[in-house]
Amino acid sequence: MEKSKVLVVGGSGYIGRRVVKASLAEGHETYVLQRPEIGLDIDKLQMLLSFKKQGAHLVEASFSDHRSLVDAVKLADVVICAMSGVHFRSHNLLLQLKLVDAIKDAGNVKRFLPSEFGTDPARMKNAMEPGRVSFDEKMTVRKAIEDANIPFTYISANCFAGYFAGNLSQMGTLLPPKDKVLIYGDGNVKVVYMDEDDIATYTIKTIDDPRTLNKTVYLRSPENILTQRELIDMWEKLIQRKLNKSFLSKQELLSSMEGLDYASQVGVGHYYHIFYEGCLTNFEIGDEGVEGSELYPEVTYTRMNEYLKLYL
Protein backbone atom coordinates (compact mmCIF):
# COMPACT_ATOMS: atom_id res chain seq x y z
CA MET A 1 0.00 0.00 0.00
CA GLU A 2 1.30 3.46 -0.90
CA LYS A 3 2.20 5.49 2.16
CA SER A 4 0.15 8.60 2.86
CA LYS A 5 1.56 12.07 2.35
CA VAL A 6 1.70 13.88 5.67
CA LEU A 7 1.32 17.56 6.57
CA VAL A 8 2.55 18.46 10.07
CA VAL A 9 1.25 21.68 11.61
CA GLY A 10 3.27 22.86 14.59
CA GLY A 11 6.30 20.95 13.35
CA SER A 12 8.83 23.05 15.25
CA GLY A 13 7.19 22.37 18.61
CA TYR A 14 8.01 19.91 21.38
CA ILE A 15 5.97 17.01 19.96
CA GLY A 16 5.73 18.31 16.40
CA ARG A 17 9.46 18.08 15.70
CA ARG A 18 9.38 14.45 16.77
CA VAL A 19 6.37 13.74 14.57
CA VAL A 20 8.21 15.19 11.56
CA LYS A 21 11.24 13.00 12.30
CA ALA A 22 9.08 9.88 12.76
CA SER A 23 7.16 10.57 9.55
CA LEU A 24 10.38 10.86 7.55
CA ALA A 25 11.80 7.74 9.22
CA GLU A 26 8.71 5.75 8.20
CA GLY A 27 9.16 6.85 4.58
CA HIS A 28 6.21 9.24 4.28
CA GLU A 29 6.42 12.22 1.97
CA THR A 30 6.34 14.88 4.65
CA TYR A 31 5.26 18.51 4.48
CA VAL A 32 5.78 20.95 7.35
CA LEU A 33 3.74 24.13 7.67
CA GLN A 34 5.92 27.24 7.80
CA ARG A 35 4.03 30.25 9.11
CA PRO A 36 5.12 33.78 8.14
CA GLU A 37 4.53 34.75 11.77
CA ILE A 38 7.84 33.02 12.58
CA GLY A 39 9.39 36.51 12.44
CA LEU A 40 12.87 36.59 14.02
CA ASP A 41 12.59 33.23 15.81
CA ILE A 42 15.90 31.90 14.51
CA ASP A 43 15.69 28.63 16.46
CA LYS A 44 12.38 27.70 14.84
CA LEU A 45 13.61 28.65 11.40
CA GLN A 46 16.82 26.65 11.80
CA MET A 47 14.77 23.63 12.88
CA LEU A 48 12.50 23.94 9.85
CA LEU A 49 15.51 24.20 7.57
CA SER A 50 17.00 21.10 9.19
CA PHE A 51 13.79 19.23 8.30
CA LYS A 52 14.26 20.39 4.73
CA LYS A 53 17.78 18.93 4.74
CA GLN A 54 16.30 15.62 5.90
CA GLY A 55 13.87 15.54 2.98
CA ALA A 56 10.77 17.33 4.26
CA HIS A 57 9.01 20.00 2.20
CA LEU A 58 8.31 23.38 3.81
CA VAL A 59 4.92 24.87 2.93
CA GLU A 60 4.21 28.50 3.70
CA ALA A 61 0.71 29.19 4.99
CA SER A 62 -0.94 31.37 7.61
CA PHE A 63 -3.91 30.86 9.90
CA SER A 64 -5.01 34.36 8.90
CA ASP A 65 -5.12 33.32 5.21
CA HIS A 66 -7.73 30.61 4.63
CA ARG A 67 -6.76 30.03 0.98
CA SER A 68 -3.12 29.40 1.89
CA LEU A 69 -4.21 26.82 4.48
CA VAL A 70 -6.47 25.08 1.95
CA ASP A 71 -3.62 24.95 -0.57
CA ALA A 72 -1.28 23.47 2.05
CA VAL A 73 -3.82 20.85 3.12
CA LYS A 74 -4.39 19.79 -0.50
CA LEU A 75 -0.77 18.58 -0.67
CA ALA A 76 -1.34 15.83 1.90
CA ASP A 77 -3.50 12.81 2.64
CA VAL A 78 -3.06 13.10 6.40
CA VAL A 79 -2.85 16.25 8.52
CA ILE A 80 -1.27 16.05 11.98
CA CYS A 81 -1.52 19.08 14.23
CA ALA A 82 0.86 19.40 17.17
CA MET A 83 0.22 22.99 18.20
CA SER A 84 0.88 23.75 21.85
CA GLY A 85 -1.89 23.35 24.38
CA VAL A 86 0.07 24.11 27.56
CA HIS A 87 -0.50 27.39 29.33
CA PHE A 88 3.04 28.15 30.44
CA ARG A 89 4.15 28.22 26.80
CA SER A 90 1.88 29.19 23.92
CA HIS A 91 -1.73 27.99 23.98
CA ASN A 92 -3.30 27.80 20.55
CA LEU A 93 -5.75 24.90 20.54
CA LEU A 94 -8.75 26.79 19.14
CA LEU A 95 -6.71 27.99 16.15
CA GLN A 96 -7.28 24.44 14.93
CA LEU A 97 -10.86 25.41 14.07
CA LYS A 98 -9.40 27.32 11.11
CA LEU A 99 -7.50 24.19 10.13
CA VAL A 100 -10.73 22.16 10.33
CA ASP A 101 -12.38 24.68 7.96
CA ALA A 102 -9.46 24.36 5.54
CA ILE A 103 -9.60 20.54 5.63
CA LYS A 104 -13.35 20.67 5.02
CA ASP A 105 -12.92 22.97 2.02
CA ALA A 106 -9.95 21.05 0.60
CA GLY A 107 -11.98 17.82 0.59
CA ASN A 108 -9.05 15.46 0.07
CA VAL A 109 -7.84 14.61 3.58
CA LYS A 110 -8.15 10.94 4.54
CA ARG A 111 -7.29 11.47 8.21
CA PHE A 112 -6.86 14.36 10.65
CA LEU A 113 -5.00 14.01 13.95
CA PRO A 114 -5.65 17.15 16.01
CA SER A 115 -3.39 18.37 18.78
CA GLU A 116 -4.26 16.14 21.72
CA PHE A 117 -1.46 13.84 22.96
CA GLY A 118 -2.34 14.09 26.67
CA THR A 119 -5.26 13.02 28.86
CA ASP A 120 -8.35 11.95 26.89
CA PRO A 121 -10.57 15.08 27.07
CA ALA A 122 -13.73 13.02 26.55
CA ARG A 123 -13.16 11.56 30.02
CA MET A 124 -12.61 14.93 31.71
CA LYS A 125 -16.13 16.36 31.69
CA ASN A 126 -15.92 16.90 35.46
CA ALA A 127 -12.43 18.40 35.50
CA MET A 128 -11.89 21.35 37.82
CA GLU A 129 -11.42 24.98 36.85
CA PRO A 130 -9.32 26.50 35.47
CA GLY A 131 -7.48 23.42 34.15
CA ARG A 132 -10.56 22.08 32.39
CA VAL A 133 -10.14 24.75 29.70
CA SER A 134 -7.63 22.50 27.90
CA PHE A 135 -10.09 19.62 27.80
CA ASP A 136 -13.04 21.81 26.84
CA GLU A 137 -11.12 23.35 23.93
CA LYS A 138 -10.02 19.93 22.68
CA MET A 139 -13.64 18.78 22.77
CA THR A 140 -14.69 21.90 20.83
CA VAL A 141 -12.17 20.95 18.14
CA ARG A 142 -13.39 17.33 18.18
CA LYS A 143 -16.98 18.45 17.70
CA ALA A 144 -15.98 20.58 14.70
CA ILE A 145 -14.09 17.63 13.18
CA GLU A 146 -16.96 15.21 13.64
CA ASP A 147 -19.63 17.71 12.52
CA ALA A 148 -17.64 18.16 9.30
CA ASN A 149 -17.40 14.36 8.83
CA ILE A 150 -13.61 14.53 8.70
CA PRO A 151 -11.99 11.11 9.33
CA PHE A 152 -9.89 11.32 12.50
CA THR A 153 -7.60 9.63 14.97
CA TYR A 154 -7.16 11.02 18.48
CA ILE A 155 -3.90 10.26 20.31
CA SER A 156 -4.04 10.04 24.12
CA ALA A 157 -0.38 9.85 25.12
CA ASN A 158 -0.76 10.53 28.86
CA CYS A 159 2.31 11.93 30.68
CA PHE A 160 5.31 13.12 28.67
CA ALA A 161 8.43 11.69 30.29
CA GLY A 162 10.33 14.96 29.91
CA TYR A 163 7.78 16.75 32.07
CA PHE A 164 6.72 14.00 34.47
CA ALA A 165 9.36 11.25 34.72
CA GLY A 166 12.80 12.89 34.72
CA ASN A 167 11.74 15.10 37.65
CA LEU A 168 10.02 12.22 39.50
CA SER A 169 6.78 14.17 38.90
CA GLN A 170 7.90 17.17 40.98
CA MET A 171 6.23 20.43 40.08
CA GLY A 172 8.32 23.47 39.21
CA THR A 173 11.39 21.61 37.96
CA LEU A 174 12.43 19.35 35.10
CA LEU A 175 15.30 17.69 36.99
CA PRO A 176 15.23 14.92 39.61
CA PRO A 177 15.47 16.09 43.22
CA LYS A 178 18.81 15.53 44.94
CA ASP A 179 17.66 14.94 48.51
CA LYS A 180 13.91 15.35 49.08
CA VAL A 181 10.99 14.14 47.02
CA LEU A 182 7.31 15.08 47.34
CA ILE A 183 4.79 12.26 47.00
CA TYR A 184 1.19 12.97 46.02
CA GLY A 185 -1.29 11.29 48.34
CA ASP A 186 0.07 7.84 49.15
CA GLY A 187 1.95 7.69 45.84
CA ASN A 188 0.19 4.50 44.77
CA VAL A 189 -2.02 5.79 41.95
CA LYS A 190 -1.12 4.31 38.56
CA VAL A 191 0.18 6.82 36.00
CA VAL A 192 1.30 6.30 32.39
CA TYR A 193 4.69 7.78 31.45
CA MET A 194 5.64 7.93 27.75
CA ASP A 195 8.89 8.84 26.02
CA GLU A 196 8.13 11.64 23.56
CA ASP A 197 9.97 9.99 20.65
CA ASP A 198 7.84 6.89 21.19
CA ILE A 199 4.69 9.01 21.15
CA ALA A 200 5.69 10.27 17.71
CA THR A 201 6.52 6.77 16.47
CA TYR A 202 3.13 5.40 17.54
CA THR A 203 1.38 8.47 16.10
CA ILE A 204 2.83 7.87 12.63
CA LYS A 205 2.05 4.14 12.85
CA THR A 206 -1.67 4.97 13.18
CA ILE A 207 -2.15 7.13 10.11
CA ASP A 208 -2.57 4.40 7.47
CA ASP A 209 -4.04 1.83 9.85
CA PRO A 210 -7.78 1.11 9.33
CA ARG A 211 -7.98 -0.13 12.94
CA THR A 212 -7.40 3.42 14.21
CA LEU A 213 -9.82 5.21 11.91
CA ASN A 214 -12.28 7.34 13.92
CA LYS A 215 -10.82 5.95 17.15
CA THR A 216 -8.91 7.20 20.17
CA VAL A 217 -5.48 5.55 20.40
CA TYR A 218 -4.40 5.28 24.04
CA LEU A 219 -0.67 4.89 24.61
CA ARG A 220 -0.47 2.67 27.66
CA SER A 221 2.78 0.78 27.22
CA PRO A 222 2.45 -1.86 29.98
CA GLU A 223 5.88 -1.48 31.59
CA ASN A 224 5.39 2.29 31.81
CA ILE A 225 2.19 2.11 33.84
CA LEU A 226 3.75 3.01 37.17
CA THR A 227 2.89 4.61 40.47
CA GLN A 228 4.90 7.63 41.55
CA ARG A 229 6.45 5.45 44.27
CA GLU A 230 7.58 2.92 41.66
CA LEU A 231 9.14 5.70 39.60
CA ILE A 232 10.98 7.03 42.67
CA ASP A 233 12.14 3.50 43.52
CA MET A 234 13.64 3.15 40.01
CA TRP A 235 15.58 6.38 40.53
CA GLU A 236 16.78 5.36 44.00
CA LYS A 237 18.10 2.11 42.57
CA LEU A 238 20.00 4.05 39.91
CA ILE A 239 21.58 6.53 42.37
CA GLN A 240 21.99 3.81 45.02
CA ARG A 241 20.55 5.82 47.88
CA LYS A 242 17.20 6.77 49.36
CA LEU A 243 15.55 10.18 49.10
CA ASN A 244 13.76 11.86 52.01
CA LYS A 245 10.04 11.57 51.33
CA SER A 246 7.22 13.88 52.32
CA PHE A 247 3.58 13.43 51.45
CA LEU A 248 1.10 15.97 50.11
CA SER A 249 -2.56 15.38 50.86
CA LYS A 250 -5.30 16.15 48.38
CA GLN A 251 -6.42 19.09 50.52
CA GLU A 252 -2.88 20.50 50.70
CA LEU A 253 -2.47 20.30 46.93
CA LEU A 254 -5.78 22.03 46.26
CA SER A 255 -5.18 24.77 48.81
CA SER A 256 -1.76 25.41 47.22
CA MET A 257 -3.60 26.77 44.15
CA GLU A 258 -4.60 29.92 46.03
CA GLY A 259 -2.57 32.89 44.89
CA LEU A 260 -0.92 31.07 41.98
CA ASP A 261 -0.92 32.53 38.49
CA TYR A 262 -3.37 31.13 35.95
CA ALA A 263 -0.92 28.76 34.20
CA SER A 264 0.21 27.31 37.54
CA GLN A 265 -3.39 26.76 38.66
CA VAL A 266 -4.04 24.86 35.42
CA GLY A 267 -1.00 22.66 36.12
CA VAL A 268 -1.97 21.94 39.73
CA GLY A 269 -5.46 20.94 38.59
CA HIS A 270 -4.01 18.48 36.10
CA TYR A 271 -1.72 16.99 38.79
CA TYR A 272 -4.79 16.50 40.99
CA HIS A 273 -6.64 14.54 38.32
CA ILE A 274 -3.58 12.44 37.41
CA PHE A 275 -2.05 11.66 40.82
CA TYR A 276 -5.09 11.65 43.12
CA GLU A 277 -8.02 10.63 40.90
CA GLY A 278 -5.99 8.36 38.60
CA CYS A 279 -7.65 9.75 35.47
CA LEU A 280 -5.14 8.07 33.13
CA THR A 281 -5.79 4.53 34.32
CA ASN A 282 -9.12 4.41 36.17
CA PHE A 283 -11.06 3.12 33.16
CA GLU A 284 -11.08 0.27 30.69
CA ILE A 285 -10.63 1.12 27.02
CA GLY A 286 -13.97 0.61 25.29
CA ASP A 287 -15.09 0.24 21.69
CA GLU A 288 -14.22 3.88 20.99
CA GLY A 289 -10.53 3.21 21.54
CA VAL A 290 -7.53 0.97 20.96
CA GLU A 291 -4.18 0.65 22.73
CA GLY A 292 -0.97 1.51 20.89
CA SER A 293 1.46 -1.10 22.18
CA GLU A 294 -1.07 -3.87 21.45
CA LEU A 295 -1.53 -2.64 17.88
CA TYR A 296 2.20 -2.22 17.25
CA PRO A 297 4.16 -4.81 19.25
CA GLU A 298 7.10 -4.28 16.88
CA VAL A 299 7.80 -0.90 18.51
CA THR A 300 10.46 -1.24 21.21
CA TYR A 301 9.29 1.48 23.53
CA THR A 302 11.54 3.19 26.07
CA ARG A 303 11.11 1.88 29.60
CA MET A 304 11.29 4.50 32.33
CA ASN A 305 14.19 2.81 34.15
CA GLU A 306 16.19 3.30 30.94
CA TYR A 307 14.86 6.81 30.42
CA LEU A 308 15.92 7.88 33.92
CA LYS A 309 19.55 6.95 33.20
CA LEU A 310 19.74 10.13 31.08
CA TYR A 311 19.58 12.11 34.32
CA LEU A 312 22.46 10.40 36.12
ZAMARGU-4260 file (C-alpha; in steps of 0.2 Angstrom, whole numbers, plus 5000, padded with zeros to 4 digits):
<rodrens>
0) 5000/5000/5000 | 5006/5017/4996 | 5011/5027/5011 | 5001/5043/5014 | 5008/5060/5012
5) 5009/5069/5028 | 5007/5088/5033 | 5013/5092/5050 | 5006/5108/5058 | 5016/5114/5073
10) 5031/5105/5067 | 5044/5115/5076 | 5036/5112/5093 | 5040/5100/5107 | 5030/5085/5100
15) 5029/5092/5082 | 5047/5090/5079 | 5047/5072/5084 | 5032/5069/5073 | 5041/5076/5058
20) 5056/5065/5062 | 5045/5049/5064 | 5036/5053/5048 | 5052/5054/5038 | 5059/5039/5046
25) 5044/5029/5041 | 5046/5034/5023 | 5031/5046/5021 | 5032/5061/5010 | 5032/5074/5023
30) 5026/5093/5022 | 5029/5105/5037 | 5019/5121/5038 | 5030/5136/5039 | 5020/5151/5046
35) 5026/5169/5041 | 5023/5174/5059 | 5039/5165/5063 | 5047/5183/5062 | 5064/5183/5070
40) 5063/5166/5079 | 5079/5160/5073 | 5078/5143/5082 | 5062/5138/5074 | 5068/5143/5057
45) 5084/5133/5059 | 5074/5118/5064 | 5062/5120/5049 | 5078/5121/5038 | 5085/5106/5046
50) 5069/5096/5042 | 5071/5102/5024 | 5089/5095/5024 | 5082/5078/5030 | 5069/5078/5015
55) 5054/5087/5021 | 5045/5100/5011 | 5042/5117/5019 | 5025/5124/5015 | 5021/5143/5019
60) 5004/5146/5025 | 4995/5157/5038 | 4980/5154/5049 | 4975/5172/5044 | 4974/5167/5026
65) 4961/5153/5023 | 4966/5150/5005 | 4984/5147/5009 | 4979/5134/5022 | 4968/5125/5010
70) 4982/5125/4997 | 4994/5117/5010 | 4981/5104/5016 | 4978/5099/4997 | 4996/5093/4997
75) 4993/5079/5009 | 4982/5064/5013 | 4985/5065/5032 | 4986/5081/5043 | 4994/5080/5060
80) 4992/5095/5071 | 5004/5097/5086 | 5001/5115/5091 | 5004/5119/5109 | 4991/5117/5122
85) 5000/5121/5138 | 4998/5137/5147 | 5015/5141/5152 | 5021/5141/5134 | 5009/5146/5120
90) 4991/5140/5120 | 4983/5139/5103 | 4971/5125/5103 | 4956/5134/5096 | 4966/5140/5081
95) 4964/5122/5075 | 4946/5127/5070 | 4953/5137/5056 | 4962/5121/5051 | 4946/5111/5052
100) 4938/5123/5040 | 4953/5122/5028 | 4952/5103/5028 | 4933/5103/5025 | 4935/5115/5010
105) 4950/5105/5003 | 4940/5089/5003 | 4955/5077/5000 | 4961/5073/5018 | 4959/5055/5023
110) 4964/5057/5041 | 4966/5072/5053 | 4975/5070/5070 | 4972/5086/5080 | 4983/5092/5094
115) 4979/5081/5109 | 4993/5069/5115 | 4988/5070/5133 | 4974/5065/5144 | 4958/5060/5134
120) 4947/5075/5135 | 4931/5065/5133 | 4934/5058/5150 | 4937/5075/5159 | 4919/5082/5158
125) 4920/5084/5177 | 4938/5092/5178 | 4941/5107/5189 | 4943/5125/5184 | 4953/5132/5177
130) 4963/5117/5171 | 4947/5110/5162 | 4949/5124/5148 | 4962/5113/5140 | 4950/5098/5139
135) 4935/5109/5134 | 4944/5117/5120 | 4950/5100/5113 | 4932/5094/5114 | 4927/5110/5104
140) 4939/5105/5091 | 4933/5087/5091 | 4915/5092/5088 | 4920/5103/5073 | 4930/5088/5066
145) 4915/5076/5068 | 4902/5089/5063 | 4912/5091/5047 | 4913/5072/5044 | 4932/5073/5043
150) 4940/5056/5047 | 4951/5057/5063 | 4962/5048/5075 | 4964/5055/5092 | 4980/5051/5102
155) 4980/5050/5121 | 4998/5049/5126 | 4996/5053/5144 | 5012/5060/5153 | 5027/5066/5143
160) 5042/5058/5151 | 5052/5075/5150 | 5039/5084/5160 | 5034/5070/5172 | 5047/5056/5174
165) 5064/5064/5174 | 5059/5075/5188 | 5050/5061/5197 | 5034/5071/5194 | 5039/5086/5205
170) 5031/5102/5200 | 5042/5117/5196 | 5057/5108/5190 | 5062/5097/5175 | 5076/5088/5185
175) 5076/5075/5198 | 5077/5080/5216 | 5094/5078/5225 | 5088/5075/5243 | 5070/5077/5245
180) 5055/5071/5235 | 5037/5075/5237 | 5024/5061/5235 | 5006/5065/5230 | 4994/5056/5242
185) 5000/5039/5246 | 5010/5038/5229 | 5001/5023/5224 | 4990/5029/5210 | 4994/5022/5193
190) 5001/5034/5180 | 5007/5032/5162 | 5023/5039/5157 | 5028/5040/5139 | 5044/5044/5130
195) 5041/5058/5118 | 5050/5050/5103 | 5039/5034/5106 | 5023/5045/5106 | 5028/5051/5089
200) 5033/5034/5082 | 5016/5027/5088 | 5007/5042/5080 | 5014/5039/5063 | 5010/5021/5064
205) 4992/5025/5066 | 4989/5036/5051 | 4987/5022/5037 | 4980/5009/5049 | 4961/5006/5047
210) 4960/4999/5065 | 4963/5017/5071 | 4951/5026/5060 | 4939/5037/5070 | 4946/5030/5086
215) 4955/5036/5101 | 4973/5028/5102 | 4978/5026/5120 | 4997/5024/5123 | 4998/5013/5138
220) 5014/5004/5136 | 5012/4991/5150 | 5029/4993/5158 | 5027/5011/5159 | 5011/5011/5169
225) 5019/5015/5186 | 5014/5023/5202 | 5024/5038/5208 | 5032/5027/5221 | 5038/5015/5208
230) 5046/5028/5198 | 5055/5035/5213 | 5061/5018/5218 | 5068/5016/5200 | 5078/5032/5203
235) 5084/5027/5220 | 5091/5011/5213 | 5100/5020/5200 | 5108/5033/5212 | 5110/5019/5225
240) 5103/5029/5239 | 5086/5034/5247 | 5078/5051/5245 | 5069/5059/5260 | 5050/5058/5257
245) 5036/5069/5262 | 5018/5067/5257 | 5006/5080/5251 | 4987/5077/5254 | 4973/5081/5242
250) 4968/5095/5253 | 4986/5103/5254 | 4988/5101/5235 | 4971/5110/5231 | 4974/5124/5244
255) 4991/5127/5236 | 4982/5134/5221 | 4977/5150/5230 | 4987/5164/5224 | 4995/5155/5210
260) 4995/5163/5192 | 4983/5156/5180 | 4995/5144/5171 | 5001/5137/5188 | 4983/5134/5193
265) 4980/5124/5177 | 4995/5113/5181 | 4990/5110/5199 | 4973/5105/5193 | 4980/5092/5181
270) 4991/5085/5194 | 4976/5082/5205 | 4967/5073/5192 | 4982/5062/5187 | 4990/5058/5204
275) 4975/5058/5216 | 4960/5053/5205 | 4970/5042/5193 | 4962/5049/5177 | 4974/5040/5166
280) 4971/5023/5172 | 4954/5022/5181 | 4945/5016/5166 | 4945/5001/5153 | 4947/5006/5135
285) 4930/5003/5126 | 4925/5001/5108 | 4929/5019/5105 | 4947/5016/5108 | 4962/5005/5105
290) 4979/5003/5114 | 4995/5008/5104 | 5007/4994/5111 | 4995/4981/5107 | 4992/4987/5089
295) 5011/4989/5086 | 5021/4976/5096 | 5036/4979/5084 | 5039/4996/5093 | 5052/4994/5106
300) 5046/5007/5118 | 5058/5016/5130 | 5056/5009/5148 | 5056/5022/5162 | 5071/5014/5171
305) 5081/5016/5155 | 5074/5034/5152 | 5080/5039/5170 | 5098/5035/5166 | 5099/5051/5155
310) 5098/5061/5172 | 5112/5052/5181
</rodrens>
